[in-house]
């Protein structure tokens, strides 16, 4: 039986989702770029952009991480469902397949303290370093730290508050 997701209006969340069967589809740079385009589209789409903040993110070979806060009245589940399903549709078209791209529902953990926020932020930033993909997270093009280093605030927020 599926448990209800615990949500808290105005909270930050550590969100992560894994690719089905542990496949490393994000080892392909074009697929990582596609995922970023979908996230950006979720924030800027003309008909109904979702309102949310991303403080940090990282796209790894077989999973993604977000440090995300939905705006007041927005649904974390709807935001993530849109991002993950639109990505899956485009990905399946590219590889000419159908079926599940994501292993399961995305997971989310509410961030309750500034200490938790900092620890999750650092955890996300250090993911590519621990995986041996870079020595500085700001050098990894698919991490929030890289976007900060390039002064690119289309996906992540320049100014955010806990």
Buried (B, 14 or more C-beta within 10 A) or exposed (E): EEEEBEEEEEBBBBBBBBBBEEEEBBEBEEBBEBBBBBBEBBBEEEEEEBBBBBBBBBBBBBBBBBBBBBEEEBBBBEBBEBBBEBBBEBBBEEEEEEEEBBBEBBEBEBBEEEEBBEEBBEBBBBBBBEEEBBEEBBBBBBBBBBBBEEEEEEBBBEEBEE
